Amino acid sequence: MEIRVLHRHGKGIREIARATGSSRNTVRRYLRDESAGRYKPRPSRATKLDPFKDYVVERLKAAAPE
């Protein structure tokens, strides 16, 4: 969406790429394709430490000075 607004205001592809942090090819593709959109954020995955989270939190609470 931001890319289209900048383009409507007369900004060049190179300038838009610099402003948005995207590559020039991405900007071109986005301007060419009407249905192009941003990637959806991925759901966070479980980490290897998740099974031990409660234990670690308890240990930190026990070790904290009062």
MOPAC internal coordinates of N, CA, C and O (Angstrom, degrees):
PM7 1SCF
backbone

  N    0.0000 0     0.00 0     0.00 0    0    0    0
  C    1.4414 1     0.00 0     0.00 0    1    0    0
  C    1.5247 1   109.69 1     0.00 0    2    1    0
  O    1.2310 1   119.86 1   132.18 1    3    2    1
  N    1.3136 1   117.87 1   -47.82 1    3    2    1
  C    1.4576 1   122.06 1  -179.51 1    5    3    2
  C    1.5284 1   110.50 1   -61.60 1    6    5    3
  O    1.2310 1   120.47 1   143.77 1    7    6    5
  N    1.3162 1   116.70 1   -36.23 1    7    6    5
  C    1.4625 1   121.44 1   179.90 1    9    7    6
  C    1.5151 1   109.95 1   -62.40 1   10    9    7
  O    1.2310 1   120.15 1   135.54 1   11   10    9
  N    1.3015 1   117.31 1   -44.46 1   11   10    9
  C    1.4692 1   120.79 1  -179.92 1   13   11   10
  C    1.5333 1   111.43 1   -64.21 1   14   13   11
  O    1.2310 1   120.38 1   140.77 1   15   14   13
  N    1.3150 1   116.89 1   -39.23 1   15   14   13
  C    1.4680 1   120.66 1   179.68 1   17   15   14
  C    1.5254 1   109.93 1   -63.86 1   18   17   15
  O    1.2310 1   120.64 1   133.23 1   19   18   17
  N    1.3207 1   116.38 1   -46.77 1   19   18   17
  C    1.4627 1   119.89 1   179.09 1   21   19   18
  C    1.5211 1   111.02 1   -61.54 1   22   21   19
  O    1.2310 1   120.44 1   140.39 1   23   22   21
  N    1.3196 1   116.76 1   -39.61 1   23   22   21
  C    1.4624 1   120.89 1  -179.97 1   25   23   22
  C    1.5279 1   110.58 1   -66.10 1   26   25   23
  O    1.2310 1   120.49 1   140.24 1   27   26   25
  N    1.3282 1   116.68 1   -39.76 1   27   26   25
  C    1.4658 1   120.51 1   177.56 1   29   27   26
  C    1.5233 1   111.71 1   -63.89 1   30   29   27
  O    1.2310 1   120.55 1   150.73 1   31   30   29
  N    1.3240 1   116.55 1   -29.27 1   31   30   29
  C    1.4627 1   120.75 1   178.89 1   33   31   30
  C    1.5270 1   111.87 1   -83.34 1   34   33   31
  O    1.2310 1   120.31 1  -172.76 1   35   34   33
  N    1.3241 1   117.01 1     7.24 1   35   34   33
  C    1.4569 1   121.16 1   174.01 1   37   35   34
  C    1.5117 1   115.80 1    89.15 1   38   37   35
  O    1.2310 1   119.68 1  -168.77 1   39   38   37
  N    1.3098 1   118.22 1    11.23 1   39   38   37
  C    1.4636 1   120.81 1   178.80 1   41   39   38
  C    1.5251 1   109.75 1   -75.11 1   42   41   39
  O    1.2310 1   120.71 1   -32.86 1   43   42   41
  N    1.3123 1   116.26 1   147.14 1   43   42   41
  C    1.4532 1   121.45 1   178.55 1   45   43   42
  C    1.5173 1   111.60 1   -82.02 1   46   45   43
  O    1.2310 1   121.20 1   -14.96 1   47   46   45
  N    1.3211 1   115.31 1   165.04 1   47   46   45
  C    1.4671 1   120.95 1  -178.12 1   49   47   46
  C    1.5226 1   111.00 1   -60.58 1   50   49   47
  O    1.2310 1   120.73 1   137.19 1   51   50   49
  N    1.3133 1   116.21 1   -42.81 1   51   50   49
  C    1.4579 1   119.93 1  -179.01 1   53   51   50
  C    1.5322 1   111.14 1   -63.29 1   54   53   51
  O    1.2310 1   120.98 1   137.64 1   55   54   53
  N    1.3199 1   115.74 1   -42.36 1   55   54   53
  C    1.4631 1   121.15 1   179.90 1   57   55   54
  C    1.5351 1   111.33 1   -67.08 1   58   57   55
  O    1.2310 1   120.75 1   140.43 1   59   58   57
  N    1.3294 1   116.17 1   -39.57 1   59   58   57
  C    1.4714 1   120.64 1   177.80 1   61   59   58
  C    1.5238 1   109.94 1   -64.54 1   62   61   59
  O    1.2310 1   120.63 1   137.47 1   63   62   61
  N    1.3278 1   116.40 1   -42.53 1   63   62   61
  C    1.4650 1   120.70 1   179.83 1   65   63   62
  C    1.5208 1   110.41 1   -60.55 1   66   65   63
  O    1.2310 1   120.46 1   136.70 1   67   66   65
  N    1.3196 1   116.72 1   -43.30 1   67   66   65
  C    1.4597 1   121.09 1   179.22 1   69   67   66
  C    1.5323 1   110.97 1   -63.90 1   70   69   67
  O    1.2310 1   120.61 1   137.57 1   71   70   69
  N    1.3287 1   116.45 1   -42.43 1   71   70   69
  C    1.4692 1   120.98 1  -176.53 1   73   71   70
  C    1.5264 1   112.60 1   -69.52 1   74   73   71
  O    1.2310 1   120.28 1   144.91 1   75   74   73
  N    1.3324 1   117.07 1   -35.09 1   75   74   73
  C    1.4640 1   120.25 1  -176.26 1   77   75   74
  C    1.5217 1   113.46 1   -95.35 1   78   77   75
  O    1.2310 1   120.17 1   167.63 1   79   78   77
  N    1.3250 1   117.28 1   -12.37 1   79   78   77
  C    1.4601 1   119.96 1  -177.78 1   81   79   78
  C    1.5125 1   112.77 1    78.33 1   82   81   79
  O    1.2310 1   120.41 1  -161.73 1   83   82   81
  N    1.3268 1   116.82 1    18.27 1   83   82   81
  C    1.4651 1   121.92 1   178.68 1   85   83   82
  C    1.5228 1   109.01 1  -102.77 1   86   85   83
  O    1.2310 1   120.65 1   -16.00 1   87   86   85
  N    1.3172 1   116.36 1   164.00 1   87   86   85
  C    1.4564 1   119.38 1   175.57 1   89   87   86
  C    1.5238 1   109.44 1   -78.86 1   90   89   87
  O    1.2310 1   120.80 1   -19.42 1   91   90   89
  N    1.3254 1   116.08 1   160.58 1   91   90   89
  C    1.4677 1   119.94 1   179.55 1   93   91   90
  C    1.5173 1   110.74 1   -62.14 1   94   93   91
  O    1.2310 1   120.56 1   142.09 1   95   94   93
  N    1.3297 1   116.53 1   -37.91 1   95   94   93
  C    1.4682 1   119.54 1   179.47 1   97   95   94
  C    1.5273 1   111.20 1   -64.01 1   98   97   95
  O    1.2310 1   120.23 1   142.16 1   99   98   97
  N    1.3174 1   117.16 1   -37.84 1   99   98   97
  C    1.4633 1   120.66 1   178.27 1  101   99   98
  C    1.5189 1   110.27 1   -65.05 1  102  101   99
  O    1.2310 1   120.36 1   137.88 1  103  102  101
  N    1.3221 1   116.92 1   -42.12 1  103  102  101
  C    1.4638 1   120.85 1   178.70 1  105  103  102
  C    1.5229 1   109.65 1   -62.58 1  106  105  103
  O    1.2310 1   120.31 1   134.27 1  107  106  105
  N    1.3258 1   117.02 1   -45.73 1  107  106  105
  C    1.4726 1   120.65 1   178.72 1  109  107  106
  C    1.5235 1   110.93 1   -59.38 1  110  109  107
  O    1.2310 1   120.71 1   133.08 1  111  110  109
  N    1.3245 1   116.25 1   -46.92 1  111  110  109
  C    1.4637 1   121.21 1  -178.88 1  113  111  110
  C    1.5288 1   110.54 1   -61.54 1  114  113  111
  O    1.2310 1   120.67 1   138.41 1  115  114  113
  N    1.3113 1   116.33 1   -41.59 1  115  114  113
  C    1.4586 1   121.00 1  -179.39 1  117  115  114
  C    1.5256 1   110.70 1   -65.25 1  118  117  115
  O    1.2310 1   120.01 1   139.36 1  119  118  117
  N    1.3202 1   117.59 1   -40.64 1  119  118  117
  C    1.4643 1   120.92 1   179.80 1  121  119  118
  C    1.5246 1   111.77 1   -70.64 1  122  121  119
  O    1.2310 1   120.52 1   146.30 1  123  122  121
  N    1.3200 1   116.61 1   -33.70 1  123  122  121
  C    1.4688 1   120.89 1  -179.92 1  125  123  122
  C    1.5188 1   112.14 1   -73.01 1  126  125  123
  O    1.2310 1   120.59 1   138.72 1  127  126  125
  N    1.3149 1   116.48 1   -41.28 1  127  126  125
  C    1.4603 1   121.77 1  -172.57 1  129  127  126
  C    1.5244 1   110.14 1   -96.34 1  130  129  127
  O    1.2310 1   120.21 1   -62.86 1  131  130  129
  N    1.3077 1   117.20 1   117.14 1  131  130  129
  C    1.4651 1   122.03 1  -179.11 1  133  131  130
  C    1.5282 1   112.18 1   -67.94 1  134  133  131
  O    1.2310 1   120.33 1   147.33 1  135  134  133
  N    1.3250 1   116.97 1   -32.67 1  135  134  133
  C    1.4653 1   119.71 1  -175.44 1  137  135  134
  C    1.5266 1   112.79 1   -89.80 1  138  137  135
  O    1.2310 1   120.20 1  -178.35 1  139  138  137
  N    1.3278 1   117.21 1     1.65 1  139  138  137
  C    1.4628 1   119.68 1  -177.63 1  141  139  138
  C    1.5202 1   110.23 1   -68.09 1  142  141  139
  O    1.2310 1   121.18 1   -40.17 1  143  142  141
  N    1.3040 1   115.35 1   139.83 1  143  142  141
  C    1.4557 1   120.25 1   178.64 1  145  143  142
  C    1.5044 1   110.40 1  -140.39 1  146  145  143
  O    1.2310 1   121.04 1    -1.78 1  147  146  145
  N    1.2736 1   115.62 1   178.22 1  147  146  145
  C    1.4591 1   120.76 1   177.94 1  149  147  146
  C    1.5212 1   109.40 1   -78.93 1  150  149  147
  O    1.2310 1   121.27 1   -21.06 1  151  150  149
  N    1.3185 1   115.17 1   158.94 1  151  150  149
  C    1.4523 1   119.94 1   175.28 1  153  151  150
  C    1.5164 1   109.17 1   -70.15 1  154  153  151
  O    1.2310 1   120.96 1   -35.52 1  155  154  153
  N    1.3054 1   115.76 1   144.48 1  155  154  153
  C    1.4599 1   120.32 1   176.36 1  157  155  154
  C    1.5220 1   108.34 1   -79.32 1  158  157  155
  O    1.2310 1   119.99 1   -34.35 1  159  158  157
  N    1.3144 1   117.62 1   145.65 1  159  158  157
  C    1.4609 1   119.09 1   177.88 1  161  159  158
  C    1.5277 1   110.58 1   -65.43 1  162  161  159
  O    1.2310 1   121.45 1   -40.79 1  163  162  161
  N    1.3002 1   114.84 1   139.21 1  163  162  161
  C    1.4662 1   119.81 1   179.76 1  165  163  162
  C    1.5202 1   110.24 1   -78.56 1  166  165  163
  O    1.2310 1   120.69 1   -33.62 1  167  166  165
  N    1.3161 1   116.29 1   146.38 1  167  166  165
  C    1.4711 1   118.07 1   174.12 1  169  167  166
  C    1.5282 1   109.01 1   -69.69 1  170  169  167
  O    1.2310 1   120.62 1   -35.48 1  171  170  169
  N    1.3143 1   116.42 1   144.52 1  171  170  169
  C    1.4566 1   118.99 1  -178.12 1  173  171  170
  C    1.5274 1   110.17 1   -70.36 1  174  173  171
  O    1.2310 1   121.66 1   -39.35 1  175  174  173
  N    1.3174 1   114.42 1   140.65 1  175  174  173
  C    1.4607 1   120.20 1   179.87 1  177  175  174
  C    1.5194 1   109.78 1   -93.67 1  178  177  175
  O    1.2310 1   121.41 1   -19.68 1  179  178  177
  N    1.3065 1   114.92 1   160.32 1  179  178  177
  C    1.4584 1   120.33 1   176.69 1  181  179  178
  C    1.5280 1   108.94 1   -71.03 1  182  181  179
  O    1.2310 1   120.66 1   -38.21 1  183  182  181
  N    1.3171 1   116.35 1   141.79 1  183  182  181
  C    1.4554 1   120.13 1   177.86 1  185  183  182
  C    1.5233 1   109.42 1   -94.46 1  186  185  183
  O    1.2310 1   120.92 1   -10.45 1  187  186  185
  N    1.3051 1   115.84 1   169.55 1  187  186  185
  C    1.4600 1   119.98 1   179.10 1  189  187  186
  C    1.5296 1   111.51 1   -68.97 1  190  189  187
  O    1.2310 1   120.71 1   158.27 1  191  190  189
  N    1.3236 1   116.25 1   -21.73 1  191  190  189
  C    1.4610 1   119.54 1  -178.84 1  193  191  190
  C    1.5210 1   113.42 1   -89.46 1  194  193  191
  O    1.2310 1   119.59 1   172.08 1  195  194  193
  N    1.3134 1   118.40 1    -7.92 1  195  194  193
  C    1.4666 1   120.87 1  -178.76 1  197  195  194
  C    1.5279 1   114.08 1   -53.92 1  198  197  195
  O    1.2310 1   118.98 1   139.14 1  199  198  197
  N    1.3336 1   119.56 1   -40.86 1  199  198  197
  C    1.4717 1   118.24 1   179.26 1  201  199  198
  C    1.5351 1   113.07 1   -63.00 1  202  201  199
  O    1.2310 1   120.01 1   158.85 1  203  202  201
  N    1.3381 1   117.58 1   -21.15 1  203  202  201
  C    1.4628 1   121.54 1  -176.52 1  205  203  202
  C    1.5259 1   112.87 1  -104.99 1  206  205  203
  O    1.2310 1   120.31 1  -173.79 1  207  206  205
  N    1.3173 1   117.01 1     6.21 1  207  206  205
  C    1.4663 1   121.31 1  -174.31 1  209  207  206
  C    1.5282 1   112.29 1   -58.22 1  210  209  207
  O    1.2310 1   120.16 1   132.39 1  211  210  209
  N    1.3200 1   117.30 1   -47.61 1  211  210  209
  C    1.4674 1   120.54 1  -179.23 1  213  211  210
  C    1.5260 1   111.29 1   -60.28 1  214  213  211
  O    1.2310 1   120.81 1   138.21 1  215  214  213
  N    1.3244 1   116.06 1   -41.79 1  215  214  213
  C    1.4613 1   121.06 1  -179.97 1  217  215  214
  C    1.5286 1   110.69 1   -63.18 1  218  217  215
  O    1.2310 1   120.53 1   134.47 1  219  218  217
  N    1.3171 1   116.59 1   -45.53 1  219  218  217
  C    1.4650 1   121.01 1  -178.59 1  221  219  218
  C    1.5282 1   110.39 1   -64.39 1  222  221  219
  O    1.2310 1   120.21 1   137.56 1  223  222  221
  N    1.3137 1   117.20 1   -42.44 1  223  222  221
  C    1.4653 1   120.80 1   179.46 1  225  223  222
  C    1.5252 1   110.20 1   -62.31 1  226  225  223
  O    1.2310 1   120.20 1   136.49 1  227  226  225
  N    1.3149 1   117.23 1   -43.51 1  227  226  225
  C    1.4674 1   120.81 1   178.59 1  229  227  226
  C    1.5253 1   111.33 1   -62.21 1  230  229  227
  O    1.2310 1   120.46 1   137.48 1  231  230  229
  N    1.3199 1   116.72 1   -42.52 1  231  230  229
  C    1.4680 1   120.98 1   179.52 1  233  231  230
  C    1.5246 1   110.92 1   -63.93 1  234  233  231
  O    1.2310 1   120.50 1   139.88 1  235  234  233
  N    1.3277 1   116.66 1   -40.12 1  235  234  233
  C    1.4623 1   120.18 1   179.12 1  237  235  234
  C    1.5245 1   111.29 1   -66.43 1  238  237  235
  O    1.2310 1   120.79 1   140.40 1  239  238  237
  N    1.3244 1   116.09 1   -39.60 1  239  238  237
  C    1.4661 1   119.61 1   177.47 1  241  239  238
  C    1.5258 1   110.68 1   -64.51 1  242  241  239
  O    1.2310 1   120.46 1   139.58 1  243  242  241
  N    1.3297 1   116.73 1   -40.42 1  243  242  241
  C    1.4632 1   121.09 1  -178.95 1  245  243  242
  C    1.5283 1   111.33 1   -68.19 1  246  245  243
  O    1.2310 1   120.11 1   147.75 1  247  246  245
  N    1.3241 1   117.39 1   -32.25 1  247  246  245
  C    1.4587 1   121.12 1  -177.11 1  249  247  246
  C    1.5250 1   112.69 1   -87.19 1  250  249  247
  O    1.2310 1   119.95 1   167.72 1  251  250  249
  N    1.3146 1   117.71 1   -12.28 1  251  250  249
  C    1.4678 1   120.91 1  -177.24 1  253  251  250
  C    1.5203 1   110.66 1   -70.39 1  254  253  251
  O    1.2310 1   120.61 1   -47.50 1  255  254  253
  N    1.3256 1   116.44 1   132.50 1  255  254  253
  C    1.4771 1   118.44 1   176.76 1  257  255  254
  C    1.5246 1   110.10 1   -71.25 1  258  257  255
  O    1.2310 1   121.42 1   -34.76 1  259  258  257
  N    1.3056 1   114.90 1   145.24 1  259  258  257
  C    1.4726 1   119.25 1  -177.23 1  261  259  258
  C    1.4856 1   112.27 1  -100.92 1  262  261  259
  O    1.2310 1   120.10 1   180.00 1  263  262  261

